[in-house]
């Protein structure tokens, strides 16, 4: 009897080991199928996952999933690329030159070589609207709230096509983020951008070449933020369409808009704009104002001043050219894209506490539905604020989502 029990336990252990092996095989096989079928992922990402698996086999520490391990490594690498503070320009340039091989966004490889062809192929499928976003952070930081922004785009444009320019989302983990939308037959893709191609034959080409060589000070502000400011200008200049920040909730279609930029603030006496913002841009390909924006970026780049290469840049340029002939663009009022300023955005997330609050919520929702194309969430200020059920945000997003999963946990 004792021998029988011992053998039984050994047989069960062997079967369990076999089941674990088969499950691991199918996890790796699934990622391989994703890579070959969807053309969204690189061989390097798969190789990285297999290397992590090999680490598991020789490690005695508690096991994480392959994706958790990769995300943890990516986040650590990302944090190490934030420039040092309180150093001289020469010291920071030396730091940047040393770290340059770790800036994947600057690299050229097989994925970047496919960029232009992938853009043309993706937007060849009868898109009612052609839109772009950028994402340079690790894939695991693309959270539920960013996904709600994607959902709102497709609620407003069911036949639209949305491309996210992102090396980190052009991976198996990025595919998993987008898979619910892909399963819903929405046209969304993450594509690794070719920055050398995007900036070539533009006034920012020389700036990029100097930065890529490691001979230019990136400044105290993370380079990714400033690259995003430039990428959005260059991709619209090359292809035309709509650019949206990932923390923007669309409330209605953009199809009637053309060559437009939004004011963030106005002078209450004169009614003239005082600042523009670049979180939403709608422009034709080769538009002269985009060229001027790119020219200004290359000529006046300053990596130490927040907003200098973004909202303040577009404001400076428009102020100079808005009265000149040949530019043909529209400045929309703050109610179009920025109906709530960054220092008041938190109020939209709170549930009403009394009848007066409830009346305010209803009035705000009515105002937004009438006047706004969307709401910029100012993610730097609001990303840690939970969406409360019954709040303006909760009701607004529940009306402008397509999957509508876990709205109140985002």
N, C-alpha and C positions, 0 to 999 in steps of 0.2 A: 504493500500500500504506500509506504514511504517513498519507494523508488518511483512508483506511478505518479505521485504528487510532484516529485522533483522534476520528472520528465515533463509533466504537464506545464509546470511553471516555465521550464526552458523553452518549450514549444511556443507558449504564449509570448515570451520575451522575443523569440525569433520572429514571430508574426508581427509583433508591434514594431520591431526594428525595420521589417520589410515594408510595413505600411508607411512609416515615417520617410523611408527612402523614396518610395513611389510618390508620396505627396510632394516631397522636395523636388523630385524630377519634374512633376507636372507644373509646379510653380515656375521653375526655370523655363520649361517648354512654353508655358503661356506667354512669358515675356518675350520669348523668341518669336512666337507667332505674331504678337503685337508689333514687333519691330518689322517683320517682313510684310505684314498685311497693311499696316497703316502708314508706313513711311514717315512715322513721327518720331522715331527713336534711333539713336546712334548705336553702333556696335560697341563703342566705348562704354556706354551706360550699362549694357548687358555684361561686359567684361568686368566692370566695377562691381556689379551685383554678385558675380561668380566669385570674385576675389574675397568679398565679404563673407560668402558662404564658406570659403576655405578657412577663413579666420575662425568661424564658428566651430569647425571640426577640430581645431587644435586648442581651443580656449576652454577654460574651466569656469568662466564667469557666466552669469545668467544670460540666456539667449534672448536677443531681440530679433524681430523680423528683419529680413533683408532690407526692406524699405525703411524701417526705423533706423537701422544702422547707417544706411546711406544718407538719410535726412540729417542725422546727427552729425555726420562728417561734413556734409555740405554747409550746415549752419555754422559749425566751428570755423571752416575755411572762410565763409562769408564774413564772419566777425573779424577775422585776422586781416581783412582787406580794408578796414576802416582806417583812414590816415591818422597819424599821431597828432596830438594837439601840443601847443606850447613848444614848437620846435622852429628852427629857421627854415627859410625856403630851401636852402641847399640841403639841409638835413632831411626834409620831407621828400625832395626830389631823389635823394640817394635811397631813401626807404622805398619809394615807388619803383625805382630801377631794380632794386633787389626783389620786390614782390611781383614784378611784371609778369613772369611766367605763370603766376597763379590767377591772373585776370583772364578767365576763359572767354569773356565777352569780346576781348580784343583779338582772339586767335582766328586764324584762317585754317580750314581743314575741309574734309569731304562734305560735311554738312553745309558749311558756308558757301561752297561752290555750287550747291544745288539751289541756293536761295532764290535767285531771280526766276528760275524755271518753276519752282514750287509756287511762287506768288502768282505768276501768270496762269498756271494750271488751276490753282484754287479759285481765282476770281473769274474763271471762264465758264462757270456753271450758273448762268442766268441769275446773278445776284441783284436783288432789288436795291441793295445798298452795300457799299464797299467800305469796311471799317477796320481800323487797326488799334491795338493796344500794345504797350510794352510791359515786360516783366523781367527784371534783371536779378531780383532776389532769388533765394533758393525755392525750389518747388514746394517744399513743405510749408512755406510761409504764405502760399496762395490759399487763403482760407475760405470759410463759408461765406463771409461777407463779400469777398471778391467774386465768388461764384454767383451771388445774388445780383451783382452788377452785370455779369454775363447774361443771366436770365432776363433781366429787365431789357437788355438790348434785343433779345429775341421775342420778347412779348411785344415790343414796339415794331420790330422788323422780322416777322416770321420767315421771310424769304431773303433776309439779309445774310451777308457773309462776313464773319469776324475773324481776323487773323491776329494772334498774339505773337509779337516778335520777342522770342525768348529762347535762349539756349537751355535754361534749366527746366522749362516746361516741355521742351522737345525731347522727351525722355519717357520711359515707361511710367514713372511716377506722375509725370504731367498728363500722360494719356488717361490715367485713372481719375485725375481731377476732372477732365473734360468728358469722360465716358458717358455720364448720365445725359449730357446734352447731345452727344453724338448718337446715343441710343434713341433720342427723341427726334432724330433726323435733322437736327439743326447744323448749320454749316459753320463750324468753328475749327480752327487748327492752330497749333503752336509751331512756329517755324524759327529755326536758328537764323538770325540776320547776318548778312555779309556787310559789315560796316565799311570795309574798304570800297566795296561796290556802291553802297549808299552815298558815301561822301565824295566819291570820285567825281571830278568835273563840277564840284561845287566850291564855294569860297571857304568851306570848312575842311577841305581835303588836306591842305598843308598843316592845319592845326592837328588833325588826327594823326598824320604821319609823324609829327614831332612828338605827340603824346605816346604813340605806339613805340617809338624808339626809346622812350624812357628819359628823354632829355627835357621834359617840361614838368613844371610843378603842378600836380593835380589839385592842390588846395586842400583846405581842411574839410570841406564838404565831400562826402563819398563820391567818387568818380561816377558810379552807376547813376546817381541822381542827375548829374549834368549830362551824361551820355543819353539818358532818356529824354532830356530836353531837346537834344540835337536830333536823335533818331526820329522823333515824331515829325520834325520839320522836314527831314530828308526823305522819309518814306512818302509823305504827302506830295513833296515836290516831284519825286520819281513816278508815283503811281496815281496820286489824287485820291480823294475820298474823305472819310471822317476819322479823326483821331479822338479817342476817349481815354481818360484816366480810368484805372480799374476801380476807383472808389466813386464812381458816378452811377446814379440810378436814373434810368430813362423813364419818362412818363408818357412821351408821345413820339411819333415818328419824326425823323429828321429829313424825310424825303423832299420837303419843300424848301429846305435850306441850301444855300450855295455861297461859297466864298464868304464865310462868316466867322467872326470871333466874338467872344462875349466879354462884356464889361463886368468886373467884379464889384466896382463901387462907382458912385456918381456924386457930384456936388449937389446937395439938396437945393441950393439956391439957383444955380445956373442950369442944372440938369445935365451938364457935361460930364463925361466919364472922367474918373481920376485914376483908375487902374484897370488894366485888362488882365486876363488870365489865359494860360495856355493848356488848361485841363481838357478843353473841348475845342477842336479846330475842324472846320469844314472848308476844304479848298480843292479847286481843280488842279490837275497835274501842271507843273511848270508855272504856277502862279507867281507873278513878280513879287508879291508881298512875302511869300515863302522864301524866295531868293534873298530878299533883304534881311529877313530874320536870320538865315544861315550866315549871311555875310557879317552881320552884327555879332553873331556867336564867335566866329573865327577871329574877328578883329578885336573884340573887347572881353574875351573870356577871363573870368575871375572865379577861381574855385574856392574862394574864402568868404564870399558874400552870398547868403541864402537868397534865392530868387533872382539874383543878378542875371543869370543865364536862362531864366524861365519867364515868370510873369513880368518882371521888370524889363526884360529884354523886349518882349512883344509890345509893351507899353511905350518904351523909348522909340522904337522904330515907327509904330503907328502915329505917334505924336509928330514925327518928322514928315511922314509921307501922306497923311490923310487928306491934305488939301491939294496934293499934286495929281495931275491927270494920269490915267493909264493903269491905276491900281484896282479899281472896281471891286470893292469889298464892303461888307456890312458889319457894323458894330451893334450887337444885340444888347439890350438892357440887362442889368443884373438879374432880373426876374427870369430870364431865359434859362440860364445854366447855374447861377449862383444866388438863388432866391433867399438863402440863409447864409449869413457870414460865418466864418470859422469860429468866432468867439461865442456864437449862439447856437451852434449845431447841436449841442447836448440836449437842448430843450425838446428836440424832435423825438428823442428816444424815451422820454419819460411818460408813464401812464398818467392820465388825468386824476387828480385827487379830489376834485369837487365839481359842481355843476359849471362853475366859471371856467375851469380847466377844460371840461368837455366841450363847452361852446367854442373855446379857442382852438381845440384840436379840429373840430368840424369846420370852422372858418378857415383854418390854415390848409386843410386838405382841399377845400373848394378853391381857394386861391391858387394853390399849386396846380390843380387840374386845369384851371383856366389859363394861367399865365406862363407856367414853366414847361420847358422841354425836358427838364430833369433836375436832379438835385446833386450837387457835389457834396460828398460826405466829409470832406476835410479829414481824411483818415488819421492823420497825425494827431488830431485832437479827439477823434471819436472812436478809434478802433478798440479802446478798452471799455467803452460804454455798451452795456447789454441793451438789446432791443426789447422793450417791455411790451407785452400784449396790450393793445388798446391805444398805444402811443401813435403819433403821426407816422413815425417810421414803420411801426408794425403794420398799421393799416395800409400805408402806401405800398410797401413791398409786397404784402399779401395780394394786392390788386395788380401788381406788375411783375409777377414771377411766372415761370412756366413749369417748374418742378415743385417749387414751394415746400421744400423739405428743410426742417430745422431752422425756420426763420428766427425763432426766439432763442436759439442757442448760438447764433452767429455773432 
